[in-house]
């Protein structure tokens, strides 16, 4: 997708990909939302950015919930929350 294509230093992807996933989710484009959310989680893990990882996990969870995969959705919510919670405990 042109909105999140590669840049010289990949900074823009890190900053916008999770938000783009959420936008696709709100538009009802679940396949694109899931794909972007998955990429957002991967990039956020590499960048050690728990807030963006949590946002990606939340979008993944919402997509799974809309697809009635409730157990897997709950797992994504927990993994997203735990990552952010650990950071807050260290701060």
C-alpha positions as CSV (number, residue, x, y, z in Angstrom):
1,X,0.0,0.0,0.0
2,X,1.5,3.4,-1.0
3,X,0.7,4.9,2.4
4,X,3.1,2.6,4.2
5,X,5.7,1.8,1.5
6,X,9.3,1.7,2.4
7,X,11.3,4.8,2.9
8,X,15.0,5.5,3.2
9,X,15.1,5.0,7.0
10,X,11.7,3.2,7.6
11,X,10.7,5.9,10.2
12,X,7.4,6.7,8.5
13,X,6.4,3.0,8.6
14,X,7.0,2.8,12.3
15,X,5.0,5.9,13.0
16,X,2.0,5.3,10.7
17,X,1.5,1.6,10.1
18,X,-0.5,0.7,13.2
19,X,-2.7,3.8,12.7
20,X,-3.2,2.8,9.0
21,X,-4.2,-0.7,10.2
22,X,-6.8,0.9,12.5
23,X,-8.1,3.0,9.6
24,X,-8.6,0.0,7.4
25,X,-10.4,-1.8,10.3
26,X,-12.8,1.1,10.7
27,X,-13.4,1.1,6.9
28,X,-14.3,-2.6,7.2
29,X,-11.4,-3.8,5.1
30,X,-10.4,-6.6,7.5
31,X,-7.8,-8.3,5.3
32,X,-5.8,-5.1,4.8
33,X,-6.2,-4.2,8.5
34,X,-5.0,-7.6,9.6
35,X,-2.0,-7.5,7.3
36,X,-1.0,-4.0,8.4
37,X,-1.5,-4.8,12.1
38,X,0.7,-7.9,11.7
39,X,3.4,-5.8,10.1
40,X,3.0,-3.1,12.8
41,X,3.6,-5.6,15.5
42,X,6.7,-6.9,13.8
43,X,8.2,-3.4,13.2
44,X,7.3,-2.3,16.8
45,X,9.0,-5.4,18.2
46,X,12.1,-4.7,16.2
47,X,12.0,-1.0,17.3
48,X,11.3,-2.0,20.9
49,X,8.2,0.2,20.9
50,X,5.5,-1.3,23.2
51,X,2.8,1.4,22.5
52,X,2.8,0.7,18.7
53,X,3.0,-3.1,19.4
54,X,0.0,-2.8,21.6
55,X,-1.9,-0.8,19.0
56,X,-1.1,-3.5,16.4
57,X,-2.2,-6.3,18.8
58,X,-5.4,-4.4,19.5
59,X,-6.3,-4.1,15.8
60,X,-5.4,-7.8,15.3
61,X,-7.7,-8.6,18.2
62,X,-10.6,-6.6,16.8
63,X,-10.2,-8.2,13.4
64,X,-10.3,-11.7,15.1
65,X,-13.3,-10.7,17.1
66,X,-15.2,-9.6,14.0
67,X,-14.3,-12.9,12.5
68,X,-15.7,-14.6,15.7
69,X,-12.3,-16.0,16.7
70,X,-12.8,-14.9,20.3
71,X,-10.2,-17.0,22.1
72,X,-7.5,-15.9,19.7
73,X,-8.7,-12.3,19.9
74,X,-8.5,-12.4,23.7
75,X,-5.0,-13.8,23.5
76,X,-3.9,-10.8,21.3
77,X,-5.5,-8.3,23.8
78,X,-3.6,-9.9,26.7
79,X,-0.3,-9.9,24.8
80,X,-0.7,-6.3,23.9
81,X,-1.7,-5.2,27.4
82,X,1.1,-7.2,29.1
83,X,3.8,-5.6,26.9
84,X,2.7,-2.1,27.8
85,X,2.2,-3.0,31.5
86,X,5.7,-4.3,31.8
87,X,7.1,-1.0,30.4
88,X,5.0,1.0,32.9
89,X,6.3,-1.2,35.8
90,X,9.9,-0.4,34.8
91,X,9.3,3.4,34.5
